[in-house]
Amino acid sequence: MTRMAAERATTRPTDRRHPLVAAAMVVPLAFALAFMTGGIDAVVTQASSVAGTLGR
């Protein structure tokens, strides 16, 4: 192994994603999975029942 290849193999990448970028990548997938499995309907149902309870 050459010296340059050895340095590349042992150095850790310093570039990391910003947490907001990671969230922007994951949130659409989470919404898609929630929509496909009916999770959004469950959240809407729960929110409306909580809103009804708080409105009394």
Distance bins in CASP14 RR format, pairs under 12 A and 6 or more apart:
PFRMAT RR
TARGET T0000
AUTHOR 0000-0000-0000
RMODE 2
METHOD distances of the structure
MODEL  1
1 7 0 0 0 0 1 0 0 0 0 0 0
1 8 0 0 0 0 1 0 0 0 0 0 0
1 9 1 0 0 1 0 0 0 0 0 0 0
1 10 0 0 0 0 0 1 0 0 0 0 0
2 8 0 0 0 0 1 0 0 0 0 0 0
2 9 0 0 0 0 0 1 0 0 0 0 0
3 9 0 0 0 0 0 1 0 0 0 0 0
3 10 0 0 0 0 0 1 0 0 0 0 0
4 10 0 0 0 0 0 1 0 0 0 0 0
4 11 0 0 0 0 0 1 0 0 0 0 0
5 11 0 0 0 0 0 1 0 0 0 0 0
15 21 0 0 0 0 0 1 0 0 0 0 0
16 22 0 0 0 0 1 0 0 0 0 0 0
17 23 0 0 0 0 1 0 0 0 0 0 0
17 24 0 0 0 0 1 0 0 0 0 0 0
17 25 0 0 0 0 1 0 0 0 0 0 0
17 26 0 0 0 0 0 1 0 0 0 0 0
18 24 0 0 0 0 1 0 0 0 0 0 0
18 25 0 0 0 0 0 1 0 0 0 0 0
19 25 0 0 0 0 0 1 0 0 0 0 0
19 26 0 0 0 0 0 1 0 0 0 0 0
19 27 0 0 0 0 0 1 0 0 0 0 0
20 26 0 0 0 0 0 1 0 0 0 0 0
20 27 0 0 0 0 0 1 0 0 0 0 0
21 27 0 0 0 0 0 1 0 0 0 0 0
22 29 0 0 0 0 0 1 0 0 0 0 0
23 29 0 0 0 0 0 1 0 0 0 0 0
23 30 0 0 0 0 1 0 0 0 0 0 0
24 30 0 0 0 0 0 1 0 0 0 0 0
24 31 0 0 0 0 0 1 0 0 0 0 0
26 32 0 0 0 0 0 1 0 0 0 0 0
26 33 0 0 0 0 0 1 0 0 0 0 0
27 33 0 0 0 0 0 1 0 0 0 0 0
27 34 0 0 0 0 0 1 0 0 0 0 0
28 34 0 0 0 0 0 1 0 0 0 0 0
28 35 0 0 0 0 0 1 0 0 0 0 0
29 35 0 0 0 0 0 1 0 0 0 0 0
29 36 0 0 0 0 0 1 0 0 0 0 0
30 36 0 0 0 0 0 1 0 0 0 0 0
30 37 0 0 0 0 0 1 0 0 0 0 0
30 39 0 0 0 0 0 1 0 0 0 0 0
30 40 0 0 0 0 0 1 0 0 0 0 0
30 43 0 0 0 0 0 1 0 0 0 0 0
31 37 0 0 0 0 0 1 0 0 0 0 0
31 38 0 0 0 0 0 1 0 0 0 0 0
31 39 0 0 0 0 1 0 0 0 0 0 0
31 40 1 0 0 1 0 0 0 0 0 0 0
31 43 0 0 0 0 0 1 0 0 0 0 0
32 38 0 0 0 0 0 1 0 0 0 0 0
32 39 0 0 0 0 0 1 0 0 0 0 0
32 40 0 0 0 0 0 1 0 0 0 0 0
33 39 0 0 0 0 1 0 0 0 0 0 0
33 40 0 0 0 0 0 1 0 0 0 0 0
34 40 1 0 1 0 0 0 0 0 0 0 0
34 41 0 0 0 0 1 0 0 0 0 0 0
34 42 0 0 0 0 1 0 0 0 0 0 0
34 43 1 0 0 1 0 0 0 0 0 0 0
34 44 0 0 0 0 0 1 0 0 0 0 0
35 41 0 0 0 0 1 0 0 0 0 0 0
35 42 0 0 0 0 0 1 0 0 0 0 0
35 43 0 0 0 0 0 1 0 0 0 0 0
35 44 0 0 0 0 0 1 0 0 0 0 0
37 43 0 0 0 0 0 1 0 0 0 0 0
38 44 0 0 0 0 1 0 0 0 0 0 0
38 45 0 0 0 0 0 1 0 0 0 0 0
39 45 0 0 0 0 1 0 0 0 0 0 0
39 46 0 0 0 0 1 0 0 0 0 0 0
39 47 0 0 0 0 0 1 0 0 0 0 0
40 46 0 0 0 0 0 1 0 0 0 0 0
40 47 0 0 0 0 0 1 0 0 0 0 0
41 47 0 0 0 0 0 1 0 0 0 0 0
41 48 0 0 0 0 0 1 0 0 0 0 0
42 48 0 0 0 0 0 1 0 0 0 0 0
42 49 0 0 0 0 0 1 0 0 0 0 0
43 49 0 0 0 0 0 1 0 0 0 0 0
43 50 0 0 0 0 0 1 0 0 0 0 0
44 50 0 0 0 0 0 1 0 0 0 0 0
44 51 0 0 0 0 0 1 0 0 0 0 0
45 51 0 0 0 0 0 1 0 0 0 0 0
45 52 0 0 0 0 0 1 0 0 0 0 0
46 52 0 0 0 0 0 1 0 0 0 0 0
46 53 0 0 0 0 0 1 0 0 0 0 0
47 53 0 0 0 0 0 1 0 0 0 0 0
47 54 0 0 0 0 0 1 0 0 0 0 0
48 54 0 0 0 0 0 1 0 0 0 0 0
48 55 0 0 0 0 0 1 0 0 0 0 0
49 55 0 0 0 0 0 1 0 0 0 0 0
49 56 0 0 0 0 0 1 0 0 0 0 0
50 56 0 0 0 0 0 1 0 0 0 0 0
END
